[in-house]
Amino acid sequence: MEYTVQKLAGMAGISSRTLRYYDEIGLLKPARINSSGYRIYGRQEVDRLQQILFYRELGVSLETIRDIVTGPSFDAVGALREHREKLLTKREQLDLLIANVEKTIAAAEGRINMSDKEKFEGFKQKLIDENEAKYGKEIREKYGDEQVDRSNRKLMGMTEEQYARLEKLGEDVLNTLEEAFATGDPAGELAQKAAGLHRQWLCFFWENYSSEAHAGVAQMYVDDERFTAYYDRKQPGTAAFLRDAVLIYTGMADNDNA
């Protein structure tokens, strides 16, 4: 079965413009161009589009998807199994949030009592599950299961006020980092403020802080493309800028250059 841009876009629930853009950036090329100049897609292209949309649903950037699906070692079946596991995790997160909403409704109607802590358990568990799905393997290899499990328990034990402070700190880190990046100086006042805020944010998860661990996390933001994509989503180079600011903040910059 072969499809034109319009037919494939309609079947996939995306726009024709999206398909043309995927062609332009080398993410999904048509199988051929017919005599009338129309892009024609076959089964192989349909399968690739399905993979692309799976990755998009999981929040992966187009650039990363292109690197994955066009790589010589890409395993389509293995990728589908990975998609399945991540979607199951996502379903568990949604089920938890739905249960939390149902309890909140019941509490509002006077049918049950619900503590303030319970009201936020679903959101905290969702954050843990998302981090585990995205970065769990690498983080556990780097810091060990015991450290990661302690961090997760600390998050689940947060009060409403602590959790609100954590979210506010995360926003402050990103906003200050954006302003600091515009200065181009990782040693500047704004950049060092961002590094300090980042330390405070980390301490919500860590029982014990160390300069070495802080610098290691910042380096991971550069080494792992998923972290890099998160910090670089507005301005490329932001992850490396944060790394440099943290190295200066922790006094590890000299050690790094030694």
N, C-alpha and C positions, 0 to 999 in steps of 0.2 A: 504494500500500500504506500502511495506517495501523496504528499501534501504540499500545497502552496503555503506561502506565509499566512495568508488569511485563514485558511482552513486549520492549519496547525495551531495558530494563535487562539482561534475559537475553541478548539478541542481542549487546549491546555489552560484556558481561562486567563490568558495574558493578552497584551496588546500586540498588534503587528509591529509597532514601533520598537517594542522590546526585543522581538526576534531580530529585527534589522540591526539593532544595537549590538546584540550578542554576536552577530556576524561581523560587524565592524571591529569589535575588540578581539576577535579571534576565539571567542568562547564557544560558539556554535555556528559552524559553517554549513551551508546547504550541501546536499549531496551533489547537486549540479545546478546549472542555470539553463533553462530550456530555450528554445529558439525565439520565444517571445520576450526573453529577458527576465522571466519570473524565477525566483528562488524555489527549488524543489527539494523537499526533505523526505528521506526514507526512514526505514526502521531504525537504523543505527543512530540517526539524528534524533528520532523520537525518544529512544532510550537515553541518550545523553541529556536531552532537555528534561526528562524526568529526574535524572540525577541532579541537574542544576537546580531545579525547583525544590528538591529535597534539601539541598544545602542552603538555599535561600531561606527556606522555612526555619532552618536552624540558626539563621543569623550570620552565615559565613559571607564574607565580602566577595564580590565578583572576581577580583584579582586573585584571591586565594582559590576560589573554585576553578578558575582557568588553570592555575598551576597544578591543581589536583587532577582534574579530568583529562588534561592533555599530557600528563606525565607518563613516561614509558612504563612505570610500574603500577599504574592505576588498575585496581581490581574492582570491577563493577559489582560482582556478587558480594565481595567483602564490604564494599561501601554500603550496599543495601542492608547487610546485617548490622553495620554500624548505625545507619539511619534508624533501623527498627529499635535498637536499644535506646537511642536518644529520644525517639518519639515515645517509647514506653515510659521513660523517665519524665518526659514532659506531661504525659497523661497522668502520672502519679501526682505531679505538682498541681495540675488542674483539679484533680479529685480532692486533694487536700484543701485547696482554696474553696472549692464548692462546699465541702463539709464545714469549713470555717464560716462561710456565708450563711449556711443553713442554721448553724448554731447561733449566729448573731441574730438572725431573724427570730428564732425561738426565744432568745433572751429578750429581744425587744417586745415580743408579745407576752412576756411574763411566764412562759412555759418552763424555762430553765434559768439557772444562774450561770453567768459566764464572767470569769475573772478578766481583768485587764490584760494579764499575761496571755491568756488563751486567745484573746482577740488578735494577737500578733504572731502566734505560733506558726500559722500557715505561711505568712510572708517570710519568716526567718527560715523555715524549712525549705521553702522554695529557693531562697538564696543559696542555701547549702547544697541542695540538689543540683542547681545550675552550675555551681562552681565544681562540684564533683564530676558532672558530665563533661564539662569543658576542659578542666585542668587537673582533675583528681589524680590521674596516673602520674603526671609529671611532678605535681606537688608532693605526692606521697613518696615518690622515688627520691626527691631532693631532701625532704624534711622528716620522712618516716611516718608510719601510720599513727603512732602514739601522739605525736605533735599535732597532726591534722585532726585527729579525733578530739583532742583537748580543745583545739580551736573551735571546732563545731559545737562542742558542749558549752563553751563559753558564750557563743552566739545565741544558742537556744535559751540560755539562762538570763539573757539581758532583759531588763525591765523595759517598759514602754518608753521611758525617758531616755534610757541608754541607746535603744534602737533608733530613736528619732535623732539623737546626737550623732550616731554613726552615719546615718543617711545624710545629715547636714554636712558632716565633715567630708564625706565623699564628694559632695557637690562643691564644697569650698576648695578641695584639692584641685579639681578639674578647672574651676573658674580662675583660681590663682595661677595655676600652671599655664593656662591660656594667655593670661596677661604677661606672665614672666617670659614665655616663649617669644612674644613680640619684641622683647628687649634684646634677645639674642645672647644674654649673659647668664649662664648657669650659676655664677658666683654672686650675682646681684641680689639685692634685698628681696625682690619679689620671688625669685627662684628659690632662695633659701627659706623664705616663708612657706612656699609650696612643699619643700622637702620636710619642713617641720610639721606641717599639717599632715603630710603623708605618714610621718612617724606616729602621730596621734591616732590616725586611722588604723594603722597596723596594730597598735597596742590594744585595740578593741578585740582583736583576734588572738594576740600572743599573750602568754603569761609572763614571759621574760623578753625584754628587748635587748638587742645587741647591734652595734654598728655594723659588724660583719654580716649579720643576717639581713639587715636593712639594705646594705649595698648589694647583697646577693639577690634579693628580690628585684631591686631596680635593674640589675643586669639581666635578670630573667625577662623583664619587660622588653628588652632589646633582642634577646636570643630566641624567644618564642614568638612566632609570627602572629599568633592569636592575641597575645597581650599587646604586641606592637600595633596591630590593626585597631585595637580598642583605643589606645592613646593617640594614634595617628589619624583618627577618623576625620578630624577637622584640619589638622596641619601635619603633613608628613615631617618626621623628625622629632615629634614631641616626646616619644618614648625615650629616644637617645638623650634628649635635653633633660628629661626628668632623671635619667640614670646619672648624667654628669652632675646635676644639682645635688643628688643624694650622695654621690661619692665625695663631693666637696663638703657637704653638711656633716657626713660621718667621719671626715678626715681620712677617707680611704683613697682619695684621688692620688696622693703621693705613692701609696702602696701599689696602686694599679699601674702606675708608670714606672715603678722601680724595676 
